[in-house]
């Protein structure tokens, strides 16, 4: 494994802890090795010491000295500039040396934990250094988000990468897909006879997908000023969750069979006119507020943020899917910074049962059944249904049935990257986006981007930090006589 950007946050927070967890699960070969590449000047010993210190902060469990020693012996470092051909010539030499030391077969995967501007540049230089040719051994490249800034830039980046790599060598990663609940969506949908027949417009009223964060932009103000929440979260994380929720059953669990069905859903999402897009999208920005009793600053007061910034930190969307299964079923998406809770979930609201039976009883209305797939911070599933309240009169109460992964299967140390890194090594691209998926996802948000750029939408809304976003997001659903489901507290561990 070669990590470009090995001195950065992603490496110490996620990648090295994930590799450590894979070692603890006996999923790494004895011949496995890592080469970190970055500009910072240091040798192997300093690289290992730094990462060992970082493990004390970011590991998901106490670090076993023997397991760490095993991994540390396989960590190597190369200092160099990503725009310098000599860096890649020296990388080639180091790979030959490490192969000889570890008696490896020479299979490489290159992880681009870099700024997006370097994606194509690094791949081009890997190609020039003959490090991407598959002559009996495999060569793969893992690319982080964001993959482009819009449809046109994503198409350009795909074209640049394919001048050097074949599509089967490109692994566009989305760490949300490393979550157990996300991976379980297809199993839950298609292996359970009580849910599979009802997963359609006849029984489902609407779907809500929430990805809420309590944190602000922290030290990423410069990046956020260029990206904003729409680009940062919707074409990748939220639309991936939507496709897994809405897709047709694939013919098999082979990577392309699954991704074919995901891409069909993306292509079936309505592309509204700029005027319609303005009515179906809300953008907001957090102001000063309070979270967990602590005062927090407004977005415009964050480091590296313009004092008059109009960048959105909150997005809410209404999407419609034009196919037989989902016609007229709205999908509501929302995501934002500095919200009331950290919570990622998919909430399925079922249609109400007929009321006729209860007309001459004290029951004045029936509530809807709700199925909630909790993705983070606690992974599990909640099912809400009605039951009779004990007593001499007829009253119906809501009952919540909770399934928690940790309670049933035990706690497994995880950063969310273990499954994805292992799949890349094994050549399983199911949880990675294909070129046509990426472009289809950008085409979904393109009308919203166009409407915002044209100024044909309502002005940027403001919301206080510690709330669930601007009132305009509530109004988006109120127009359809619906409301956001606040279900995060149903599954929060006490």
Steps between C-alpha positions, in 0.01 A plus 500: 500500500640838398340800674543839333442762769635273774577793732138619497198458725331219309803274534536535875129518585362228276736308273765381746244414773300310234810304396571423864144366541540287187818353648313423822237320292772297320408655165845623399762280338840464665638644176293817531685834508420873495693786340397849603578787263481868601696825485595501869861399556541198730643148496332165562562510875346845543202403282437193715539692826259771387237247404546308825434820695197573282365151566479588866246769405314350205503121549158353571639277776812464715800438277656157533882546498564180304240582235635853464857371472389269218346793312780747582760270345308524175475881494735688268521866407602700195531878504429672171293744298203356310586722201859372477567205267797406720262425788337229292832365375613463861163346591552238230843415644362480854221269387755265346699505824197435721384221268836331542495542879146368536515245221181646355352441157487870413127579530455870577213727590555874518284699741461869406446666840576834335327819396277438194729712280761223523281206395571513127852634545607212724337240274671646192840477668431147621432412138817672379700303759349171370333437835148444366566225243349164597749241376384197693450708818219738587522878534213698659448864590270614781366853460338697782212743463418752374518354151459821303313822579213452255398275212745649252803477731410142598480405133837666435662320795361166385645559155841592641514192721395269218792618289723318750274246676229256403169540683556179698813658652319807636342481848305817580450473875212619717567419865127506582475167320732347759229531765340169597145632473564633150636164391200334667241697302493252211498199734218653702295587193542190291535216753196575716160392371318739734663809347592416140139490370411834663803697375313703238260786432194296599612477865759775551392862539841671498868455581724735699880480499685708758874551545535748787819614670544699820851612407563809292754527222782509760832554316353424158364848434718546192377175349139568593507843338576322172270202549197569718265235634328418170824395329651351815215269598223452245652348181684240705375419851130583478440376147681177580258446789208586273603253228543212746157581645322532166679266256345191343636161609821428308546170318786416740733664750767539233635855498367605161159340557451711815642816345286460188185521714633796701574687178150432367352670807722805458393530139133465598507797740309794354712785363289807583514834322695777677174641634386160630845435644473821697175377655641156584829610657587697814845631587595637838797625700546471876520800724627515858317276743538244775575127485510283813508813714799647318486820295618449141590755233327577175636352176618845388716521814679171433870503395562549126135594434407827330310736734228540234502137382187367328615138507237258626559280806155340478306350210151349481367348177184340372568238232253298294580171324325434170467124499227245568605424860533858628271723293353778720703397808712800606854449627603779736871550565662731754854547622683772686757619750432623856168323527330382819649149497745279317273267313494315168189298427249388240137532611236308306145622565225254405151596389231499767265205526129566417317664790154351441525236776566766767226748407279436804784466752694753712786476246495825302782424256752232408869574495737382228739213545861606474818307430826680581844376395749663738844537343692713747595557775326178609429239236169319509135492395179628663149391405205703631150353500171539685383283791207514740570682824400273796173603661119481463482755215636474148815705467785449258858579602817513292750222568865517395681173437878554494776288354855604587802350323713517811243324719450210260842453341738667742717802445752480217774764487439698183591827333265435207796437267582137585249341265584743220877450521459124517259499204751701296774246576264216406385672181135538607375835368137463617524783756696732270347734245533440128559782251142504375370505859707805585384687191135403554520624861641836392224530240244471784637805681580694180154669482538618860849634432371678190207653689725627779750646256222672306359652817155365418454341843414638843785673680740317730308416819654534844465267798636505851766244586347221709168491311382272220557757229306792353121527512499488120595130524189440710293693249635279219318202655207701637398581142447124459323477839795311646768572761854388574514195725717567807590138572866521602409466868326165438832322470750709694689285748447605861 
